[in-house]
Amino acid sequence: MASTQKIVSVFGSSAPQPLSADYEAARTVGQLLARAGCIVQTGGYSGIMAAASQGAVEAGGHTIGITSAQIETFRPMPPNEWVKKEIKHQTLRDRLLYLIENCDGVIVMPGGIGTLSELSLIWSFVQTGERAPLPIITVGGLWQRTLAAFIDQAYIKPAHQNLITTTRTAQEAVAVLLAHFKTERDES
C-alpha cells in the first residue's frame, strides 16, 4: 500500500443490530483502529460493517465501504451512513477480491456464510502466495470452534494454522493487529 496509513478490512455479519454484543464489539474495533490511525474498510452495509464504520467515524477516523450492485439487486439498501468513501463493484466476487487484496490486515468478527467465505479466501490466498502475508485476526468463540474443527482433523498444516490468530475480544484483536504492524515497521 502506498499510503502510510494502514487499511484494515473488517468482516462480519450484516445481521447484528445496534446495542447487541456483536455490534458493540465491532464498533469498538472501529474506534480502536481509528485511534491508532488506521483506515477502516468494510463491505459498507449493515450489522458489523455499519458498527465498525460507526466506531471509526466516532473516533475521528476514515472509512471505506466496498459495495456491490449485485447485492443491491436482491437486497436494496444504500451504504451505511458512516461510509466516507464508497467503492462500488458490479459483482460480489469483485467486491470480495477488492476487500482482501487492498488491505494491510484483516479482523474477522462473528458472521455466517459470507464471512466464512471471506475468511477462507484470504487465508487460502496467503497460504498459496496469491497475496502477500498479512495479519488475519478472528474475534470470538465461533471462529475458535470453526478453526479447531479443521485443525482437529489434521487437514491444516501447523505452518498454515499460524496464518490466523484467534482472539476473544475486540480489544485483544486490535492489540494483536497493532503489535504485528509495529513489528513489521521495526523490521523495515
Backbone as a printed PyTorch tensor [residue, N CA C, xyz], in Angstrom:
tensor([[[  0.8420,  -1.1670,   0.0000],
         [  0.0000,   0.0000,   0.0000],
         [  0.8970,   1.2430,   0.0000]],

        [[  0.5590,   2.1990,  -0.8250],
         [  1.3610,   3.4020,  -0.9410],
         [  1.1860,   4.3230,   0.2600]],

        [[  0.0080,   4.3350,   0.8340],
         [ -0.2910,   5.2100,   1.9610],
         [  0.4610,   4.7540,   3.2060]],

        [[  0.7780,   5.7180,   4.0780],
         [  1.3910,   5.3420,   5.3510],
         [  0.3400,   4.8500,   6.3310]],

        [[ -0.9170,   5.1980,   6.0910],
         [ -1.9970,   4.6860,   6.9380],
         [ -2.3030,   3.2520,   6.5390]],

        [[ -2.4470,   2.4050,   7.5210],
         [ -2.8000,   1.0110,   7.2690],
         [ -4.3020,   0.9080,   7.0270]],

        [[ -4.6640,   0.1220,   6.0390],
         [ -6.0710,  -0.1590,   5.7620],
         [ -6.3900,  -1.5240,   6.3450]],

        [[ -7.4110,  -1.5710,   7.1940],
         [ -7.8150,  -2.8200,   7.8330],
         [ -9.2250,  -3.1660,   7.3710]],

        [[ -9.3640,  -4.3280,   6.7350],
         [-10.6870,  -4.8130,   6.3570],
         [-11.3100,  -5.5080,   7.5560]],

        [[-12.5260,  -5.1130,   7.8820],
         [-13.2740,  -5.7290,   8.9810],
         [-14.4440,  -6.4860,   8.3610]],

        [[-14.4740,  -7.8020,   8.5910],
         [-15.5260,  -8.6640,   8.0590],
         [-16.4550,  -9.0990,   9.1780]],

        [[-17.7010,  -9.3550,   8.8410],
         [-18.6560,  -9.8670,   9.8140],
         [-20.0710,  -9.8140,   9.2790]],

        [[-20.9740, -10.3450,  10.0350],
         [-22.3770, -10.4720,   9.6540],
         [-23.0590,  -9.1220,   9.4370]],

        [[-24.0170,  -9.1250,   8.5190],
         [-24.8360,  -7.9240,   8.3120],
         [-26.0190,  -7.8790,   9.2760]],

        [[-26.2000,  -8.9100,  10.0940],
         [-27.3950,  -9.0250,  10.9380],
         [-27.3720,  -8.2550,  12.2630]],

        [[-26.2360,  -8.1510,  12.9690],
         [-26.2840,  -7.5250,  14.2970],
         [-26.8690,  -6.1130,  14.2820]],

        [[-27.6740,  -5.8500,  15.2870],
         [-28.3410,  -4.5580,  15.4380],
         [-27.6140,  -3.7070,  16.4810]],

        [[-27.7560,  -2.3740,  16.3920],
         [-27.1500,  -1.5100,  17.4070],
         [-27.5050,  -1.9720,  18.8180]],

        [[-26.5290,  -1.8680,  19.6800],
         [-26.5800,  -2.2400,  21.0920],
         [-26.4420,  -3.7410,  21.3410]],

        [[-26.4810,  -4.5840,  20.3080],
         [-26.2130,  -6.0100,  20.5230],
         [-24.7230,  -6.1830,  20.8190]],

        [[-24.3610,  -7.2790,  21.4360],
         [-22.9650,  -7.5130,  21.8300],
         [-22.0270,  -7.4990,  20.6230]],

        [[-22.3990,  -8.1760,  19.5380],
         [-21.5230,  -8.2200,  18.3640],
         [-21.4070,  -6.8520,  17.6990]],

        [[-22.5010,  -6.1080,  17.6450],
         [-22.4690,  -4.7610,  17.0720],
         [-21.5150,  -3.8820,  17.8790]],

        [[-21.6670,  -3.9100,  19.1870],
         [-20.8310,  -3.0600,  20.0390],
         [-19.3610,  -3.4790,  19.9910]],

        [[-19.0980,  -4.7730,  19.8520],
         [-17.7100,  -5.2320,  19.7190],
         [-17.0980,  -4.6990,  18.4250]],

        [[-17.8530,  -4.7430,  17.3390],
         [-17.3530,  -4.2210,  16.0650],
         [-17.1820,  -2.7060,  16.1190]],

        [[-18.0680,  -2.0390,  16.8090],
         [-17.9410,  -0.5880,  16.9920],
         [-16.6450,  -0.2750,  17.7400]],

        [[-16.3490,  -1.0680,  18.7570],
         [-15.0940,  -0.9070,  19.4990],
         [-13.8960,  -1.1320,  18.5910]],

        [[-13.9540,  -2.1580,  17.7420],
         [-12.8700,  -2.4020,  16.7810],
         [-12.6530,  -1.1570,  15.9290]],

        [[-13.7200,  -0.6030,  15.3890],
         [-13.6030,   0.5960,  14.5610],
         [-12.9920,   1.7670,  15.3090]],

        [[-13.4430,   1.9790,  16.5480],
         [-12.9050,   3.0730,  17.3570],
         [-11.4110,   2.8930,  17.6050]],

        [[-11.0240,   1.7010,  18.0200],
         [ -9.6200,   1.4480,  18.3470],
         [ -8.7260,   1.5520,  17.1160]],

        [[ -9.1960,   1.0500,  15.9890],
         [ -8.4070,   1.1590,  14.7570],
         [ -8.2360,   2.6200,  14.3530]],

        [[ -9.3160,   3.3910,  14.4120],
         [ -9.2330,   4.8070,  14.0360],
         [ -8.2940,   5.5660,  14.9630]],

        [[ -8.3920,   5.3040,  16.2600],
         [ -7.4980,   5.9780,  17.2150],
         [ -6.0380,   5.6440,  16.9510]],

        [[ -5.7880,   4.4580,  16.3830],
         [ -4.4200,   4.0500,  16.0560],
         [ -3.9790,   4.5710,  14.6900]],

        [[ -4.8570,   5.3040,  14.0110],
         [ -4.5050,   5.8840,  12.7200],
         [ -4.7790,   4.9950,  11.5240]],

        [[ -5.5110,   3.9120,  11.7090],
         [ -5.8400,   3.0070,  10.6080],
         [ -7.1090,   3.4630,   9.8940]],

        [[ -7.2000,   3.1240,   8.6290],
         [ -8.4180,   3.3110,   7.8450],
         [ -9.2420,   2.0390,   7.9840]],

        [[-10.5210,   2.1860,   8.2870],
         [-11.4130,   1.0360,   8.4460],
         [-12.1570,   0.8070,   7.1340]],

        [[-11.9810,  -0.3890,   6.5900],
         [-12.6220,  -0.7680,   5.3290],
         [-13.5710,  -1.9350,   5.5950]],

        [[-14.8050,  -1.8090,   5.1230],
         [-15.7990,  -2.8690,   5.3190],
         [-16.5620,  -3.0910,   4.0190]],

        [[-17.5000,  -4.0320,   4.0780],
         [-18.3930,  -4.2600,   2.9540],
         [-19.4290,  -3.1680,   2.7790]],

        [[-19.4810,  -2.2120,   3.7040],
         [-20.2430,  -0.9900,   3.5120],
         [-21.7110,  -0.9810,   3.8800]],

        [[-22.2520,  -2.1060,   4.3060],
         [-23.6880,  -2.1410,   4.5640],
         [-23.9860,  -2.1690,   6.0600]],

        [[-24.8700,  -3.0500,   6.5030],
         [-25.3890,  -3.0370,   7.8750],
         [-24.6200,  -3.9780,   8.8040]],

        [[-25.0930,  -4.0750,  10.0320],
         [-24.5320,  -5.0130,  11.0000],
         [-23.1130,  -4.6630,  11.4010]],

        [[-22.2420,  -5.6600,  11.3480],
         [-20.8290,  -5.4820,  11.7130],
         [-20.1960,  -4.3790,  10.8720]],

        [[-20.5540,  -4.3250,   9.5940],
         [-19.9750,  -3.3250,   8.6940],
         [-20.3230,  -1.9120,   9.1530]],

        [[-21.5780,  -1.7010,   9.5040],
         [-22.0070,  -0.3870,   9.9970],
         [-21.3620,  -0.0750,  11.3350]],

        [[-21.3070,  -1.0720,  12.2030],
         [-20.7540,  -0.8590,  13.5450],
         [-19.2880,  -0.4470,  13.4970]],

        [[-18.4840,  -1.1560,  12.7120],
         [-17.0600,  -0.8170,  12.6130],
         [-16.8860,   0.5750,  12.0080]],

        [[-17.6860,   0.8810,  10.9980],
         [-17.6260,   2.2070,  10.3770],
         [-18.0570,   3.2900,  11.3620]],

        [[-19.1250,   3.0340,  12.0940],
         [-19.6070,   3.9940,  13.0910],
         [-18.5260,   4.2720,  14.1280]],

        [[-17.9340,   3.2210,  14.6470],
         [-16.8900,   3.3940,  15.6520],
         [-15.7230,   4.2110,  15.1330]],

        [[-15.3190,   3.9300,  13.8940],
         [-14.1980,   4.6670,  13.3090],
         [-14.5260,   6.1500,  13.1660]],

        [[-15.7090,   6.4490,  12.6610],
         [-16.1060,   7.8510,  12.4850],
         [-16.2170,   8.5510,  13.8350]],

        [[-16.7920,   7.8790,  14.8190],
         [-16.9040,   8.4690,  16.1580],
         [-15.5390,   8.8000,  16.7460]],

        [[-14.5160,   8.0490,  16.3500],
         [-13.1650,   8.2940,  16.8510],
         [-12.3650,   9.2050,  15.9250]],

        [[-13.0270,   9.7890,  14.9270],
         [-12.3540,  10.7240,  14.0330],
         [-11.6230,  10.0760,  12.8820]],

        [[-11.9250,   8.8170,  12.5890],
         [-11.2180,   8.0940,  11.5410],
         [-11.8960,   8.1350,  10.1890]],

        [[-11.2400,   7.5090,   9.2270],
         [-11.7260,   7.4380,   7.8470],
         [-12.2570,   6.0350,   7.5740]],

        [[-13.3280,   5.9590,   6.7880],
         [-13.9240,   4.6670,   6.4510],
         [-14.1040,   4.5320,   4.9490]],

        [[-13.9650,   3.2930,   4.4940],
         [-14.2100,   2.9520,   3.0970],
         [-15.2340,   1.8250,   3.0900]],

        [[-16.2570,   1.9570,   2.2610],
         [-17.2520,   0.9060,   2.1010],
         [-17.1610,   0.3180,   0.7090]],

        [[-16.9050,  -0.9720,   0.6340],
         [-16.7940,  -1.6620,  -0.6500],
         [-18.1400,  -2.3320,  -0.9110]],

        [[-18.9080,  -1.7700,  -1.8220],
         [-20.2800,  -2.2180,  -2.0390],
         [-20.4050,  -2.9470,  -3.3770]],

        [[-21.6100,  -3.4510,  -3.6460],
         [-21.8160,  -4.2530,  -4.8470],
         [-23.2060,  -4.0280,  -5.4220]],

        [[-23.2600,  -3.7370,  -6.7100],
         [-24.5440,  -3.6000,  -7.3960],
         [-25.3200,  -4.9110,  -7.3300]],

        [[-24.6230,  -6.0320,  -7.3850],
         [-25.2800,  -7.3400,  -7.3350],
         [-26.0250,  -7.5390,  -6.0150]],

        [[-25.4110,  -7.1490,  -4.9100],
         [-26.0800,  -7.2520,  -3.6110],
         [-27.3370,  -6.3920,  -3.6050]],

        [[-27.2130,  -5.2030,  -4.1470],
         [-28.3170,  -4.2480,  -4.0880],
         [-29.4960,  -4.6390,  -4.9710]],

        [[-29.3010,  -5.5910,  -5.8930],
         [-30.4370,  -6.0550,  -6.6930],
         [-31.3270,  -7.0000,  -5.8940]],

        [[-30.7370,  -7.7880,  -4.9810],
         [-31.5790,  -8.6960,  -4.1880],
         [-31.8410,  -8.1760,  -2.7830]],

        [[-31.0950,  -7.1960,  -2.3390],
         [-31.3050,  -6.6100,  -1.0120],
         [-31.0800,  -5.1020,  -1.1300]],

        [[-32.0650,  -4.3900,  -1.6830],
         [-31.8760,  -2.9520,  -1.9130],
         [-31.5720,  -2.1960,  -0.6170]],

        [[-30.4020,  -1.6210,  -0.5740],
         [-30.0180,  -0.7760,   0.5630],
         [-28.8080,   0.0510,   0.1710]],

        [[-28.7450,   1.2630,   0.6510],
         [-27.5780,   2.0990,   0.3850],
         [-26.4520,   1.7290,   1.3480]],

        [[-25.2520,   2.2650,   1.1160],
         [-24.1860,   2.0780,   2.0970],
         [-24.6180,   2.6700,   3.4360]],

        [[-24.0300,   2.1830,   4.5020],
         [-24.3810,   2.7370,   5.8160],
         [-23.9140,   4.1940,   5.9110]],

        [[-24.5240,   4.9190,   6.8130],
         [-24.3070,   6.3660,   6.9100],
         [-22.8980,   6.7620,   7.3340]],

        [[-22.0970,   5.8090,   7.8230],
         [-20.7480,   6.1340,   8.2930],
         [-19.6740,   5.8800,   7.2430]],

        [[-20.0670,   5.4140,   6.0690],
         [-19.1050,   5.2200,   4.9820],
         [-18.7340,   6.5930,   4.4270]],

        [[-17.4500,   6.9140,   4.4690],
         [-16.9790,   8.2100,   3.9660],
         [-16.5920,   8.1310,   2.4920]],

        [[-16.1370,   6.9540,   2.0650],
         [-15.7840,   6.7520,   0.6570],
         [-16.3720,   5.4120,   0.2350]],

        [[-17.1780,   5.4360,  -0.8130],
         [-17.7560,   4.1960,  -1.3390],
         [-17.0230,   3.7940,  -2.6080]],

        [[-16.6810,   2.5210,  -2.6930],
         [-16.1350,   1.9470,  -3.9210],
         [-17.0950,   0.8270,  -4.3110]],

        [[-17.8350,   1.0440,  -5.3890],
         [-18.8680,   0.0760,  -5.7890],
         [-18.3470,  -0.8230,  -6.9080]],

        [[-18.5690,  -2.1150,  -6.7360],
         [-18.2470,  -3.1130,  -7.7570],
         [-19.5410,  -3.7010,  -8.2900]],

        [[-19.4850,  -4.2490,  -9.4800],
         [-20.6830,  -4.8480, -10.0690],
         [-21.0470,  -6.1700,  -9.3970]],

        [[-20.0520,  -6.9940,  -9.0860],
         [-20.3380,  -8.3420,  -8.5870],
         [-19.8260,  -8.5420,  -7.1670]],

        [[-20.4080,  -9.5260,  -6.5070],
         [-19.9210,  -9.9310,  -5.1860],
         [-18.4750, -10.3940,  -5.2600]],

        [[-18.1490, -11.1280,  -6.3190],
         [-16.7880, -11.6440,  -6.4940],
         [-15.7780, -10.4950,  -6.5190]],

        [[-16.0680,  -9.4810,  -7.3290],
         [-15.1430,  -8.3470,  -7.4240],
         [-15.0490,  -7.5990,  -6.0980]],

        [[-16.1700,  -7.4730,  -5.4140],
         [-16.1900,  -6.8170,  -4.0990],
         [-15.3060,  -7.5710,  -3.1160]],

        [[-15.4770,  -8.8790,  -3.0600],
         [-14.6900,  -9.7020,  -2.1430],
         [-13.2030,  -9.6230,  -2.4680]],

        [[-12.8630,  -9.7490,  -3.7350],
         [-11.4520,  -9.6780,  -4.1140],
         [-10.8530,  -8.3290,  -3.7360]],

        [[-11.5930,  -7.2560,  -3.9410],
         [-11.0870,  -5.9340,  -3.5680],
         [-10.8270,  -5.8600,  -2.0640]],

        [[-11.7850,  -6.3310,  -1.2760],
         [-11.6500,  -6.2750,   0.1850],
         [-10.4190,  -7.0230,   0.6840]],

        [[-10.0940,  -8.1530,   0.0590],
         [ -8.9610,  -8.9370,   0.5620],
         [ -7.6380,  -8.5780,  -0.1030]],

        [[ -7.6880,  -7.9840,  -1.2740],
         [ -6.4430,  -7.6270,  -1.9520],
         [ -5.9580,  -6.2260,  -1.5900]],

        [[ -6.8270,  -5.3760,  -1.1180],
         [ -6.4870,  -3.9740,  -0.8720],
         [ -6.5670,  -3.6320,   0.6050]],

        [[ -5.8060,  -4.3680,   1.3900],
         [ -5.7590,  -4.0990,   2.8280],
         [ -4.4130,  -4.5490,   3.3760]],

        [[ -4.1130,  -4.0580,   4.5710],
         [ -2.8670,  -4.4080,   5.2500],
         [ -3.0880,  -5.4020,   6.3730]],

        [[ -4.3300,  -5.5990,   6.7490],
         [ -4.6810,  -6.5320,   7.8150],
         [ -6.1690,  -6.7790,   7.7900]],

        [[ -6.5780,  -7.8640,   8.4600],
         [ -7.9820,  -8.2690,   8.4670],
         [ -8.3980,  -8.6150,   9.8910]],

        [[ -9.5650,  -8.1230,  10.2770],
         [-10.1930,  -8.5580,  11.5270],
         [-11.5330,  -9.1710,  11.1520]],

        [[-11.7420, -10.4140,  11.5900],
         [-12.9550, -11.1550,  11.2530],
         [-13.8070, -11.3050,  12.5050]],

        [[-14.9450, -10.6290,  12.4890],
         [-15.9150, -10.6780,  13.5730],
         [-16.8710, -11.8450,  13.3210]],

        [[-17.7740, -12.1500,  14.2510],
         [-18.7320, -13.2300,  14.0190],
         [-19.5730, -12.9840,  12.7600]],

        [[-19.8850, -14.0790,  12.0740],
         [-20.6780, -13.9650,  10.8610],
         [-21.1250, -15.3120,  10.3540]],

        [[-21.7250, -15.3070,   9.1860],
         [-22.2690, -16.5180,   8.5940],
         [-21.5000, -16.9450,   7.3590]],

        [[-22.2340, -17.3750,   6.3420],
         [-21.6290, -17.9300,   5.1320],
         [-20.7280, -16.9150,   4.4360]],

        [[-21.1890, -15.6800,   4.2960],
         [-20.3760, -14.6660,   3.6270],
         [-19.0790, -14.3990,   4.3630]],

        [[-19.1610, -14.3010,   5.6760],
         [-17.9670, -14.0510,   6.4840],
         [-17.0210, -15.2460,   6.4250]],

        [[-17.5750, -16.4480,   6.4600],
         [-16.7540, -17.6570,   6.3410],
         [-16.0310, -17.6800,   4.9990]],

        [[-16.7090, -17.2780,   3.9350],
         [-16.0540, -17.2650,   2.6260],
         [-14.9480, -16.2180,   2.5800]],

        [[-15.1620, -15.0750,   3.2170],
         [-14.1280, -14.0390,   3.2590],
         [-12.8980, -14.5360,   4.0070]],

        [[-13.1150, -15.1300,   5.1690],
         [-12.0080, -15.6720,   5.9620],
         [-11.2810, -16.7660,   5.1910]],

        [[-12.0280, -17.6840,   4.6170],
         [-11.4210, -18.8080,   3.8960],
         [-10.6000, -18.3380,   2.7050]],

        [[-11.1360, -17.3840,   1.9590],
         [-10.4350, -16.9430,   0.7570],
         [ -9.1490, -16.2010,   1.0910]],

        [[ -9.1960, -15.3040,   2.0490],
         [ -7.9560, -14.5820,   2.3630],
         [ -6.9150, -15.5290,   2.9550]],

        [[ -7.3510, -16.4730,   3.7720],
         [ -6.4390, -17.4670,   4.3490],
         [ -5.8040, -18.2980,   3.2340]],

        [[ -6.6100, -18.7370,   2.2970],
         [ -6.1180, -19.5300,   1.1740],
         [ -5.1630, -18.7200,   0.3000]],

        [[ -5.4950, -17.4600,   0.0440],
         [ -4.6290, -16.6190,  -0.7750],
         [ -3.2610, -16.4260,  -0.1210]],

        [[ -3.2410, -16.2270,   1.1850],
         [ -1.9570, -16.0700,   1.8810],
         [ -1.2090, -17.4040,   1.8870]],

        [[ -1.9110, -18.4970,   2.1600],
         [ -1.2960, -19.8280,   2.2030],
         [ -0.6070, -20.1730,   0.8820]],

        [[ -1.2520, -19.8550,  -0.2330],
         [ -0.7240, -20.2350,  -1.5450],
         [  0.1810, -19.1790,  -2.1680]],

        [[  0.3480, -18.0430,  -1.4990],
         [  1.1770, -16.9790,  -2.0470],
         [  0.4600, -16.1220,  -3.0820]],

        [[ -0.8470, -16.2800,  -3.1940],
         [ -1.6380, -15.4620,  -4.1260],
         [ -1.5860, -13.9850,  -3.7400]],

        [[ -1.4430, -13.7340,  -2.4520],
         [ -1.2540, -12.3630,  -1.9860],
         [ -0.2120, -12.3730,  -0.8680]],

        [[  0.3540, -11.2110,  -0.5890],
         [  1.3810, -11.0950,   0.4460],
         [  0.7950, -11.4330,   1.8150]],

        [[  1.6310, -11.9880,   2.6910],
         [  1.1580, -12.2730,   4.0510],
         [  0.6840, -10.9990,   4.7440]],

        [[ -0.2860, -11.1640,   5.6180],
         [ -0.8130, -10.0670,   6.4080],
         [ -1.4570, -10.6620,   7.6460]],

        [[ -1.6450,  -9.8460,   8.6820],
         [ -2.3000, -10.3780,   9.8760],
         [ -3.7790, -10.6550,   9.6070]],

        [[ -4.1960, -11.8650,   9.9580],
         [ -5.6010, -12.2780,   9.8790],
         [ -6.0070, -12.6130,  11.3050]],

        [[ -6.8740, -11.7990,  11.8710],
         [ -7.2550, -11.9310,  13.2780],
         [ -8.7490, -12.2330,  13.3510]],

        [[ -9.1200, -13.2880,  14.0730],
         [-10.5390, -13.5700,  14.2860],
         [-10.9230, -13.1810,  15.7080]],

        [[-12.2060, -12.8580,  15.8790],
         [-12.7170, -12.4430,  17.1860],
         [-13.8480, -13.3820,  17.6020]],

        [[-13.6940, -13.9710,  18.7760],
         [-14.7960, -14.7210,  19.3680],
         [-14.7280, -16.2270,  19.2170]],

        [[-15.5670, -16.8700,  19.9990],
         [-15.5940, -18.3210,  20.0770],
         [-16.0400, -19.0190,  18.8080]],

        [[-16.8920, -18.3810,  17.9980],
         [-17.3520, -19.0070,  16.7610],
         [-16.1760, -19.4300,  15.8980]],

        [[-15.2360, -18.5240,  15.6890],
         [-14.1030, -18.8340,  14.8110],
         [-13.1300, -19.7810,  15.4920]],

        [[-12.9610, -19.6650,  16.8040],
         [-12.0940, -20.6140,  17.5060],
         [-12.6100, -22.0330,  17.3210]],

        [[-13.9200, -22.2350,  17.4640],
         [-14.5170, -23.5680,  17.2970],
         [-14.4450, -24.0370,  15.8450]],

        [[-14.7090, -23.1340,  14.9190],
         [-14.6860, -23.4850,  13.4980],
         [-13.2910, -23.9130,  13.0750]],

        [[-12.2970, -23.1290,  13.4350],
         [-10.9190, -23.4560,  13.0670],
         [-10.4500, -24.7160,  13.7680]],

        [[-10.8490, -24.9040,  15.0190],
         [-10.4670, -26.1120,  15.7610],
         [-10.9880, -27.3660,  15.0750]],

        [[-12.1640, -27.2870,  14.4750],
         [-12.7200, -28.4530,  13.7830],
         [-11.8230, -28.8820,  12.6250]],

        [[-11.2770, -27.9400,  11.8940],
         [-10.3560, -28.2740,  10.8090],
         [ -9.0320, -28.7930,  11.3550]],

        [[ -8.5220, -28.1170,  12.3550],
         [ -7.2280, -28.4820,  12.9290],
         [ -7.2890, -29.8590,  13.5710]],

        [[ -8.3710, -30.1640,  14.2800],
         [ -8.5260, -31.4750,  14.9180],
         [ -8.5150, -32.6100,  13.9090]],

        [[ -8.9430, -32.3550,  12.7030],
         [ -8.9690, -33.3870,  11.6670],
         [ -7.6430, -33.4730,  10.9100]],

        [[ -6.6780, -32.6790,  11.3030],
         [ -5.3350, -32.6730,  10.7120],
         [ -5.3470, -32.3090,   9.2260]],

        [[ -6.3100, -31.4980,   8.8110],
         [ -6.3620, -31.0690,   7.4200],
         [ -5.5140, -29.8350,   7.1480]],

        [[ -5.0860, -29.1750,   8.1940],
         [ -4.3360, -27.9390,   8.0210],
         [ -2.9800, -28.0850,   8.6880]],

        [[ -1.9340, -27.8750,   7.9030],
         [ -0.5700, -27.9830,   8.4230],
         [ -0.3290, -26.9140,   9.4870]],

        [[  0.5220, -27.2140,  10.4710],
         [  0.8020, -26.2360,  11.5310],
         [  1.2390, -24.8630,  10.9970]],

        [[  2.0560, -24.8460,   9.9600],
         [  2.5090, -23.5600,   9.4100],
         [  1.3380, -22.7420,   8.8720]],

        [[  0.3390, -23.4270,   8.3540],
         [ -0.8260, -22.7200,   7.8090],
         [ -1.8190, -22.3530,   8.9050]],

        [[ -1.8110, -23.1140,   9.9900],
         [ -2.6390, -22.7600,  11.1490],
         [ -2.1920, -21.4160,  11.7080]],

        [[ -0.8980, -21.1870,  11.6720],
         [ -0.3200, -19.9750,  12.2560],
         [ -0.5670, -18.7160,  11.4260]],

        [[ -1.2070, -18.8560,  10.2820],
         [ -1.5250, -17.6820,   9.4710],
         [ -2.7040, -16.9000,  10.0400]],

        [[ -3.4440, -17.5290,  10.9590],
         [ -4.5920, -16.8850,  11.6010],
         [ -4.3440, -16.8270,  13.1000]],

        [[ -4.6630, -15.7010,  13.6920],
         [ -4.6100, -15.5590,  15.1440],
         [ -6.0360, -15.4260,  15.6550]],

        [[ -6.4040, -16.2900,  16.5930],
         [ -7.7400, -16.1990,  17.1860],
         [ -7.6570, -15.3910,  18.4760]],

        [[ -8.6450, -14.5390,  18.6730],
         [ -8.7200, -13.7260,  19.8880],
         [-10.1370, -13.8160,  20.4450]],

        [[-10.2810, -13.4150,  21.6880],
         [-11.6030, -13.4810,  22.3250],
         [-12.3830, -12.1800,  22.2260]],

        [[-11.6620, -11.0580,  22.2560],
         [-12.3450,  -9.7640,  22.3410],
         [-11.8840,  -8.8020,  21.2530]],

        [[-12.6810,  -7.7720,  21.0510],
         [-12.3350,  -6.7150,  20.1090],
         [-11.0150,  -6.0500,  20.5000]],

        [[-10.8680,  -5.7780,  21.7840],
         [ -9.6550,  -5.1150,  22.2670],
         [ -8.4180,  -5.9760,  22.0080]],

        [[ -8.5320,  -7.2650,  22.2790],
         [ -7.4080,  -8.1740,  22.0450],
         [ -7.0780,  -8.2480,  20.5560]],

        [[ -8.0930,  -8.3080,  19.7140],
         [ -7.8700,  -8.3900,  18.2680],
         [ -7.0950,  -7.1850,  17.7580]],

        [[ -7.5120,  -5.9980,  18.1620],
         [ -6.8340,  -4.7850,  17.6970],
         [ -5.4210,  -4.7170,  18.2720]],

        [[ -5.2410,  -5.1010,  19.5210],
         [ -3.8980,  -5.1000,  20.1190],
         [ -2.9590,  -6.0310,  19.3560]],

        [[ -3.4350,  -7.2120,  18.9980],
         [ -2.6170,  -8.1710,  18.2360],
         [ -2.2760,  -7.5910,  16.8630]],

        [[ -3.2600,  -7.0050,  16.2100],
         [ -3.0420,  -6.4170,  14.8940],
         [ -2.0180,  -5.2870,  14.9580]],

        [[ -2.1780,  -4.3890,  15.9200],
         [ -1.2540,  -3.2570,  16.0380],
         [  0.1460,  -3.7130,  16.4030]],

        [[  0.2640,  -4.7500,  17.2140],
         [  1.5820,  -5.3080,  17.5420],
         [  2.2450,  -5.8590,  16.2850]],

        [[  1.4630,  -6.4990,  15.4330],
         [  2.0000,  -7.0020,  14.1670],
         [  2.5010,  -5.8410,  13.3050]],

        [[  1.7100,  -4.7810,  13.2040],
         [  2.1220,  -3.6160,  12.4180],
         [  3.3980,  -2.9990,  12.9830]],

        [[  3.5170,  -2.9420,  14.3090],
         [  4.7150,  -2.3810,  14.9380],
         [  5.9320,  -3.2380,  14.6220]],

        [[  5.7960,  -4.5420,  14.7320],
         [  6.8960,  -5.4570,  14.4130],
         [  7.3090,  -5.2940,  12.9560]],

        [[  6.3280,  -5.2090,  12.0850],
         [  6.5730,  -5.0240,  10.6570],
         [  7.3460,  -3.7230,  10.4160]],

        [[  6.9360,  -2.6450,  11.0920],
         [  7.5890,  -1.3390,  10.9510],
         [  9.0150,  -1.3910,  11.4890]],

        [[  9.1960,  -2.0520,  12.6360],
         [ 10.5190,  -2.1420,  13.2510],
         [ 11.4950,  -2.9410,  12.3950]],

        [[ 10.9700,  -3.9160,  11.6410],
         [ 11.8280,  -4.7700,  10.8190],
         [ 12.1740,  -4.1420,   9.4780]],

        [[ 11.4760,  -3.0660,   9.1040],
         [ 11.7510,  -2.4670,   7.7870],
         [ 12.7350,  -1.3290,   7.8710]]])
